[in-house]
Amino acid sequence: MTMSIYNAPLQDMRFILNDVFKAEQFWQSNEKLEHVDMDTVNMILEEMAKLSKNILLPINREGDEEGATHKIGADGKGEVTTPAGFKDAYKEYAEAGWIGLGGDPEYGGQGFPKMVTMLAEEMMFTTNQSFALYPNLTVGASLALLASASEQQKQTYLEKLYSGEWSGTMCLTEPHAGTDLGIIKTKATPNDDGSYDITGTKIFITAGEHDLTSNIVHLVLAKTPNAPAGSKGISLFVVPKFHFDENGNLGERNNMSAGSIEHKMGIKASATCVMNFDNAKGWIIGEENTGLAAMFVMMNYERLTMGLQGLGGTELAYQNALVYANDRLQSRSDSGVKNPDKSADQLIHHADIRRMLLNAKANSEASRCFAMYVAKQLDTAKFSTDKEVAKAANARVALLTPITKAFLTDKALESTVDCQQVFGGHGYIREWGMEQIVRDTRIAQIYEGTNGIQSLDLLGRKVAKNGGAFMADFIAEIREFVKNMSSEHSIKQATLSAANTLEGLTKTVLANISERKDEINGCAVDYLHATGYLCYAYMFAMMIEAANGKDGEFYNNKAKLADYFVARILPRINAHAEMVQAGSEPMMAFDLDYFKPAEA
Ligand SMILES: Cc1cc2nc3c(=O)[nH]c(=O)nc-3n(C[C@H](O)[C@H](O)[C@H](O)COP(=O)(O)OP(=O)(O)OC[C@H]3O[C@@H](n4cnc5c(N)ncnc54)[C@H](O)[C@@H]3O)c2cc1C
């Protein structure tokens, strides 16, 4: 079996942290982050680099072959077994404290900022996307609890979640309700003791059942009797798999079970469960009918994480395609024989192979930088003591979250396919591992709100709703940055021009929206992509500025990669802008009859 290789790109990570975002300076200037120092952070990165390479990568491919399995146990309840090696890896992972890395120290977390945890997450997603989902759902659930649960609930759950003794889930989706959570049917009936009886079926629940932890804490969206219709009538409940006493000792099983697991295209080692709740006992988090807002805390976090899943897929695909392109001998180079002792030259000499590799490399570097930019905004929003600064950071996070989720994962699938293509036919064969990366990465475009829905969120809620104010602020920041650049690299002008494109495009689209009802829906995806390319241009500008004046191949190559981006990737922004300008009419011009399925 061919084994995938992975070496954590620590030099790139440190470049982004230290040179581009001046992390240490940022932490020192924020009293709530003063305790974070670069020596510790370097140790964290090195430890995760080892763990992901030595523990998570080796079980990635077997996990895909074996998958998670489901059976009905002696007690009539569904049981899920994770693939060989997952239990040991999880134990090691949890015991080393990784799950609580960004957790609140008041409840046993380690309090590291997102700028640090995102790099650990990247490495984990790079080496094992299925595995990464188990702890990530736990981290997301603890964030939702931290934001909205009562003090007693926090005391009860957070420490056990951070330590990895228990795990978390988010139970939103139902068979008839995915995107549109306003129409969920799961019921929550209040009991006299303050608890609720939860009844309903949730589907597609990641880590809904598994054998990695002693208890599973489900966060479930449900409707109380007489709740208002739609998304204003949704409440959030915490529903543990096992009941427990005040010391956390597990008791009886709650009335719920995993009815089955899905057979999927990828992330096969991640158990995607149908969860049947049958008068399961649950406790409300926050007030009735505020559940969706509470859940959004978790969802926003997960959306950034999905961007990191995409980055991980890209990085693994790129590193392995690079090995192949250096080994595989096929055809002579157009510019003359490079390998006279052999009958052919290595793939890496062909310009088209380089195109595919550089697409992936540019995506990996820009998306890591962008994720770090968003992480810094998240940290500013969370830790800044200046209310105005925190508010501005929150607005920036709101604007960029759909881009982090959708653009990073769309570009990731493209990158993984490019890298698979480098392998020719071998890329399609299981033993090389490339087709698994493509299959695993594909889900990131779909779950956590499809990329189409992310685009609607961007153009509808984050741009149109405030007349483009968030976008105008972002463009102003980009212009200011570019104006002050000391480097004269072509990225400077290219970024400015991309910012102008977006400014004009936003004006056009806002004008069209008022006349055409379907305009947002019809333009959103291309608008998001145009914005995504602007964001990447800005990231390359930041990287170039940070590399400016520094000697060495590493920095020179940053300039060359930015050249490649400007010449061979960024021009796509114009195509997306043209498509947005064309609007929704080309789709809506058809009569409904045109879309009638063929009759037999
Ligand atoms: C492997 C896996 C793991 C998952 N894990 C979880 C989990 O842990 N917890 C959980 O609750 N859910 C989970 N999900 C569910 C996932 O979040 C949903 O599948 C997703 O949000 C889409 O919902 P849906 O499948 O019902 O599609 P639908 O909502 O039916 O959407 C179908 C298509 O229509 C589009 N669409 C819908 N509405 C509009 C609109 N207004 N305008 C334009 N287009 C629209 C969508 O973009 C999509 O392309 C998971 C799913 C999978 C496959």
The ligand as an ORCA input file, in Angstrom:
! r2SCAN-3c Opt
* xyz 0 1
  C     -21.663     13.796      6.160
  C     -22.613     14.796      6.728
  C     -22.463     15.237      8.038
  C     -23.364     16.151      8.580
  N     -23.267     16.505      9.912
  C     -24.285     17.194     10.495
  C     -24.343     17.381     11.911
  O     -23.440     16.981     12.658
  N     -25.445     17.998     12.435
  C     -26.462     18.447     11.662
  O     -27.421     18.974     12.199
  N     -26.435     18.310     10.306
  C     -25.380     17.688      9.710
  N     -25.354     17.515      8.344
  C     -26.434     18.071      7.539
  C     -25.990     19.215      6.637
  O     -25.680     20.342      7.386
  C     -27.123     19.433      5.609
  O     -27.109     18.325      4.742
  C     -26.971     20.702      4.831
  O     -27.099     21.812      5.671
  C     -27.992     20.823      3.695
  O     -29.273     20.430      4.074
  P     -30.068     19.353      3.205
  O     -29.177     18.183      3.020
  O     -31.377     19.109      3.805
  O     -30.250     20.025      1.787
  P     -31.425     21.031      1.366
  O     -31.637     22.036      2.421
  O     -32.597     20.237      0.913
  O     -30.779     21.749      0.112
  C     -30.717     21.152     -1.193
  C     -30.087     22.143     -2.166
  O     -30.920     23.288     -2.270
  C     -30.188     24.464     -1.999
  N     -31.085     25.431     -1.360
  C     -31.846     25.267     -0.249
  N     -32.507     26.389      0.037
  C     -32.172     27.309     -0.919
  C     -32.504     28.651     -1.174
  N     -33.311     29.345     -0.369
  N     -31.965     29.252     -2.255
  C     -31.115     28.619     -3.072
  N     -30.753     27.313     -2.870
  C     -31.274     26.685     -1.813
  C     -29.033     24.020     -1.132
  O     -27.926     24.904     -1.245
  C     -28.723     22.655     -1.709
  O     -27.871     22.769     -2.833
  C     -24.417     16.655      7.780
  C     -24.544     16.225      6.451
  C     -23.680     15.316      5.928
  C     -23.894     14.839      4.517
*
